[in-house]
Amino acid sequence: MTPAAAPARVGQGTAVEQSRAVAEVQAAVLVARQFPRNEAACVARMQTACAQKELAQRAFFRFPRGSSHVSGETIQLAKELARCWGNIQFGVAELRRDEEYGESEMQAWAWDMETNERSSTTFIVPHARWADGQARKLADFRDVYENNANNGARRLREMIFTVLPVWYIEQAKTACNKTLATGGGDIPRPQRIADAIGAYEGIGITADQIETKLGRESAKWTDIDLGQLQVIFQSIQRGEVTKDEEFPKPRVTADEITGAKAGA
């Protein structure tokens, strides 16, 4: 296949934008070298950010895969950690869209301009969504855009985490889990348990269902249990999982049906 020829003429707006982008990158690298990060200050900013309930509630995701669940850190947490660490640029771009084959070629990248550590990945996103056990082709342009954005966000998250120190990420995860478990304040545990039960009852899940899932009565729930319930609740709210997937209704056995008929 003959490669596509480069455009014979570049518009003035495009030329200006190219020059601006080059100058912006050079200036960012120069500033990063002149004002290196203070790691202690970066960690302090991260701890402050992770102590906020609003961030902690959006820090983790959870969705079903087969008979189990997949969980991890969200792109929102990754972006906030990059902001607190400083001197990091990141982005995701659609390089090519092929309507004939129904796919987009995309690239996600993250760059620590202070250490010059750069991580990038190029990947193909089919214009399709898995539903009801099969891939369904996307015809609407908005659906294609949202599908590309979701796939790009997942790769971007990994690229950002690649250039951040592992110990820094782990400290952030611990801090967010602590915020979820304690409710972001000094609220007594009995009150936090009552608040959790009330929130779940608001979406049609009873305390008995929660106790069955956790394997213990509510009075014995730990901070870890409360943190897990926060993650599950937010995942249900965002549509990552359904109530029935996390809290399946008890199955009625044949013996129970027979016993009920006999009692009647």
N, C-alpha and C positions, 0 to 999 in steps of 0.2 A: 504494500500500500504506500502510495506517495504521500509524504507528510504535507500537511496544509502549509501553504506559503504564508509568510509573515505579511501583515498588511503593508501595502506600498506607502501609505500615508498615515501619519499619526496626528490626530487632532490636537489643537493647541491646549484644550482642557486636559487631555490625557497626558501630554508632555509635562504640563505644569504639575499634575498630580504625581507623576513618576518622580520628578525632581523633588517635590515636597516630601514624598515618602522616604527617599534616600537621605535627605537632610535631616528628617525627623529621627531616623534610626541612628545616624551618626551623632546627633545631639544627645540622644538617650544613652548611648554607650559612653560618651564623654562624661555625662553627669553621673552615671553609675560608677565610673572609675574615680571621679573626684570626690564623691560622697558615698563611700561604701557603707553597707548596712551595719547597724549595731545589733548584733544578734540578741543581746539581752533585752533591748527595747522592742525588737520584733516579737520575741516570745511574750513579753508583757502585753503587747497589742493583741496577740493571738488569744491569750488567756482572757483578756477583757471581752473580746468578741465572742468567744465560746461560752462565756458566762451569761450571755444574753439568750433568753428563752426563745426569742424569735429565730435566731440562727440555729440553735440546737435542735429545734423542731424540724428544721429543713436540712439537717446535716446528714441524714441517713435515709436510704431507700430500702424497700422490701417488695419483692414480687415473686409470684409462683413460677416454678420451672419443673414440669413433670410432677412427681409426688413430693417434692421438697420446695424450699423457698431460697431465693438468692437475696442477700442483703449486702450493703456496702455504703460507701460515702458518696454524697451527691456532688454535682458540679457546683452547686451553690457554696458548699463548704470549700471545695478546691479553689474557687475564685477568691473567697475571703482569705484563705491562707496565703495565696499569692499576693494579695494586697498587703497583708500584714508583714510578709517577708520582704517585700519591696524589690525594686530593680528587676522586675520580671515582666515580660510581655508575652502574650499568648493570643491565639486566635484560631478560627476555623474558616475555611473557604471552600466554595464549590468550584472546582477547576474545570469541570466539563459536565454537560448534561446531554445524554443521548436518548432522545425520545424514541428512536427506532428500536433500540435494545431495552429501553425502559430502565435506565440506570444513571446514576450520577457518580462522577469521580470527585472525591473530596480530600482535603488535607487538613489535619489538625496539628498544631505546633505550640511549643512553649519554649521560651528562651530566657535564661538567667544572664542578663547583660553584664553582670559584675564578674561572674566566673567564666562567661562565654560557653556555658553548657546549654546545648540546644537539643531538643527532642522533637521529632516530627513523625507523622505516619500518614501515608496516602492509602485510601481505601475506597472500595466500590459499594455504593448503597443502591440496592434494587428498588425500583419504584413499586414496591409491594409491601403488604402488611400481613403478618401471620394471624389468621383468625379461623376458628372452628377446624383446626387441624390441617389447614391448607393456606398457601400463599395467594392472597387476593390482590390483583393489580390495581394500582391507584391511578385514577383518571383525572381527578380534580387537581388543579395546580396548587391549591392551598394544602391539600393532603400530601402532595409530593414535598412541598416546602417544609411542612411540619415533620414529616418522616426524616428528611435530610437533617433538619435541625436537631432532632432527638438523637439520631445516630452520631452526628457531629459532636454533640455535647458529651456523650459517653467517651468518645476518643479524646476529646479535649481534656476531660477530667484526668485521664490516665497520663497524658503528656505533662500536665501541670504537676501531678504527683511524682513524675519521673525526675523533675528538676528540683523538687523540694527535698530537704533531708528527711530520712525515715523517722528519726527521733522526734522531729518537729511535728510530723503528721500524727504520730502515735500520741504525743502529748495533747494535741488538739482533739483527737477522738476521745481520749479519756476525759478531757474537760467538758466536752459536749455531753457525754454520757452522764457525767456527774450533774450537769445542769438539768438534764431530762429527769434524772432520778430524784433530785431535790426540789424540782419545780422552779429553779432559778431564784430561790430565796430561802428563808428560814421557816418555811411553813411546816408545821408538825406532820409527821408521817400519817397519822389517822386522817387528818384533813386532806392530804394528798390522795389517800386511798379513796376517800369519799368523793373527791373531785373526779378521779379517774372513773369510778363507777357511774357517776352522774353523766359524764361525757359519753360513755359507751351506751348508757341507757337512752341517750338522746339520739343515737343512730340505730336503736332497736336491738341492742345486745345486752343481755341480762348479767347480773353479778354471778349467777350460777354458771353461765357459759364461760365467763372469765376464770372462775375458780377451777372449772374443769380443765381449761387450757393450761393454766399454771400449775395445776396439781396440788393446790393448797388453798385453804380458806382465806378470805380477804384479810383477816386480822394478822395473818402470818406473812403477808406479802413483804418482800424486801425492796430496797432501793433499786436493785437490779431488775426486779419484776416491774416496778413502776416505770423504769426507763424503757424496758421492752414494750410495755403497753403504749407508751408515748409514740414509739416508732411505728408500731402497728396501726395505731389510730391515725397518725398523719398519712401513712401509706394508703389506708382506706379512703381518707378524705381526698387524696390526690388521684385516686382511681388506679393505683398500682396493683392493689389486691381488692378482692371483694369480701364482704362480711362472711359469706358462706365458705369461702376458701380458708379464712382464718378461724372461723368459729362454725364448723359444720354442724348441721342439726343432727341430733342423735338418730341413728337408724332404728326402726322398729322391726324386731325379729318376728318370725312366724309364730314362735311360742307365745310372745306377748300378745299378738293378735288373737291367737286361739284362746289364751287365758281371758282376754277381755270379752270375747264372745261368750265364753262359758260363764263368766260372771254376770253377763247381762241376762 
